């Protein structure tokens, strides 16, 4: 998923909307002090594969939060209103945070206080039973699970949830499961063009519900990532009843989580109240400590930061779902005796990279020269220093399995300000000294500052840089065009879950190239495509991760389609009367399911 923008056509979509532009809005260096970033890593500093949990681990209730108290209302300050309330349309970070409170799906992530994650059953009794080499997955529903109106959740509701995503009005959610069941690209829609709304269903040989408790997925190819895909907000349960009002469901969804929507004024506010039909005994991860959440919109990061720094009145019980500390105020926050004690920090899932249009830059020596020339350290400083990002040596985020700490084939960690002499030498070898390079950048303050540093660095390496400013609101739409007219341009990409299958195929498989594709560098490499197909057939998670890792090496070292720039981080403030605060690795923000109000 992209680090900014709105929904694009395709399987993997934007996740932070315009958020990353604000995240990276600091014009001076970041603060000092120990970085408390968390990610689920092994002793070698590599992100681990999130294990699948057992039926016992999938049972509720969730472990109590130390010191938790019941009652009170949490105020939430958000910059942007929620564009969608239909879970099938939810694919950006703020909405995914909301979904954790009001919706439930077959699976979900369970995290302990040490930051260890497990993928467990949510509505299902476990993370799934795999057979036939990964081609068949069986799920059994728990007893006592209900929608907010008291209707029991059955296998027919789960079938309906999947099948309605084939309908034409569902345009902005994940498409993994649909494509795995019925064909790649947009061809899956042909299997059920009207969804289930005219009485049609997928054949039992594809999706079977032999009884009210059982759902069986049948795939043509092994799909070992199904449990993780089903944990996406987009696959949250929707009732098979007249309460599914198709496109109108987007304004009046039926909830199954610990909270439900009492009131929503688009662009203004939302009120969440307790869902009395949520049974904690069925839920392994969620709590219901507060009476509700009062969400208000149109709070810019600066407003949110100043309010929570002041920590007066109602702001003492306030948080942001996805709002971040305004980077220009980072140093002020870090030196404030009160505010500095009320911070949530961690890695976001995104890697910012300088894409090189391989239709226009065919010589790898030129691409390598660009990579060596990139002034990573300057860009990180512009983006808030160590609290806003971390210099990147590769194209895997620290939050994805297969990430290797210290991986640095181009010396970006050893020479963070770039190696202009090495770049100049490569450009000379290619016979392209003085080569014109059309560099596109977004028309935001932060990108404009970056553009000065980047153009200067490339100039010192021997390039003739032609800067082209582009409207940020349509950034990914324009960069996603096959014939975009640019040589280099920065994008941010993050996995949908902590597996490289949601990084390499969407970004570097040549078969995906079309307008709107996320293969921004236009990589056309048969070895990459062949390896993707081989790796997807593997069912051993460890071997699969090792294979993705090796392919990552090939892409970075042998192809070099994009210069790794920095890994993003988040920094959030919360009020002094908020308890249960922790960083949620899967969400990339504070954990909304463990919060309580201190009396």
Secondary structure, 3 states (H helix, E strand, C coil): CECCCCCCCCCCCCCCCCHHHHHCCCCCCCCCCCCCCCCCECCCCCECCCEECCCCCCCCCCCCCCCCCCCCEEEEECCCCCCCCCHHHCCCHHHHHHHHHHCCCCEEEEECCCCCEEEEECCECCCCEEEHHHCEEEEEECCCCECCCCCECCHHHHHHHHHHHHCCCCCCCCCHHHHHHHCCCCHHHHHHCCCCCCCCCCCCCCEEEEECCEEEEECCCCCCCHHHHCCCHHHCCCCCCCCCCHHHHHHCCCCCCCEEEEEEECCCEEEEEECCCCCHHHCCCCCCCCCEEEEECCCCHHHHHHHHHHCCHHHHHEECCCCCCCHHHHHHHHCCCCHHHCEEEEEEEEEEEEEECCCCCCCHHHHHHHHHHCCHHHHHHHCCHHHCEEECCCCCCCCCCCCCCCCCCCCCCCCCCCCHHHHHHHHHHCCCCCCEEEEEEECCHHHHHHHHHHHHHHHHCCCEEEEEEECHHHHHHHHCCCCCCCCEEEEEEECCCCCHHHCHHHHHCHHHCCCCCCCCCCCCCHHHHHHHHHHHCCCCHHHHHHHHHHHHHHHHHHHCCEEEEEEEEEEEECCCCEECCCEECCCCEECCCCCEECC
